[in-house]
């Protein structure tokens, strides 16, 4: 819940990218949110397992973009726990730099 406290609606929007593993599992990547002191991992979220660290580049290579219909349930789950989301398709260099500067 600490990640939610830092990135809820009272702190502005959190950028999120929704991707799909295989044919079903939806993954939320937060490119500006560090997952640890490692500058290379961002926070991620899946329905099963919930918050965890993710290698952004690896996840982009191994997944496909999720459609709004596919990610709607996960988006609703994230909003229910306090996120105010800004859905984007790809992270920019600025997004990665913002994350790295927080480490």
KAUR-V190805 format. One record per residue. N is the residue number from 0. SS is DSSP state (~ for helix, > for strand, _ for the rest). PHI is phi in degrees with one decimal (999 if undefined). NEAR is the number of other ideal C-beta (glycine too) atoms within 8 Angstrom. Layout:
n	ss	phi	near
N	SS	PHI	NEAR
N	SS	PHI	NEAR
This chain:
n	ss	phi	near
0	_	999	5
1	~	-61.3	5
2	~	-61.7	9
3	~	-65.4	10
4	~	-59.8	8
5	~	-77.7	8
6	_	-130.7	11
7	>	-94.9	10
8	~	-61.4	7
9	~	-72.5	3
10	~	-109.1	6
11	_	89.9	5
12	_	-80.0	6
13	>	-110.9	12
14	>	-69.9	12
15	>	-139.8	14
16	>	-122.1	12
17	>	-99.8	15
18	>	-128.6	13
19	>	-124.1	14
20	>	-83.6	9
21	_	58.2	5
22	_	-107.8	3
23	_	-146.0	6
24	>	-73.0	9
25	>	-99.3	15
26	>	-120.7	15
27	>	-106.5	14
28	>	-108.7	15
29	>	-111.3	13
30	>	-64.4	13
31	>	-95.2	10
32	>	-105.6	13
33	>	-69.9	13
34	_	-91.8	11
35	_	-161.1	6
36	_	-73.9	5
37	_	-68.8	9
38	_	-73.6	8
39	_	-97.9	5
40	>	-109.2	11
41	>	-111.9	14
42	>	-71.6	13
43	>	-138.5	14
44	>	-152.9	11
45	>	-131.1	12
46	_	-56.1	9
47	_	-93.5	5
48	_	101.4	5
49	>	55.7	7
50	>	-70.6	6
51	>	-171.7	10
52	>	-83.3	10
53	>	-145.4	13
54	>	-82.3	8
55	~	-53.7	13
56	~	-62.0	6
57	~	-61.4	8
58	~	-62.0	13
59	~	-64.0	9
60	~	-67.7	6
61	~	-95.7	6
62	_	-125.6	10
63	>	-117.7	5
64	>	-60.0	8
65	_	-91.4	10
66	_	-80.4	6
67	~	-54.2	5
68	~	-65.1	5
69	~	-69.2	9
70	~	-92.1	13
71	~	-53.2	8
72	~	-63.3	8
73	~	-69.1	13
74	~	-61.2	13
75	~	-63.2	8
76	~	-62.3	9
77	~	-64.9	12
78	~	-66.2	10
79	~	-65.1	6
80	_	-91.3	8
81	_	118.5	10
82	>	-77.2	12
83	_	-112.7	10
84	>	-100.2	11
85	>	-118.8	8
86	>	-77.1	8
87	_	-127.2	9
88	_	-93.5	4
89	_	-143.2	6
90	_	-81.8	11
91	_	-95.2	6
92	~	-60.8	5
93	~	-61.5	6
94	~	-59.9	11
95	~	-64.5	11
96	~	-63.8	8
97	~	-59.1	9
98	~	-64.5	14
99	~	-63.2	9
100	~	-69.3	6
101	~	-80.2	7
102	_	-75.3	8
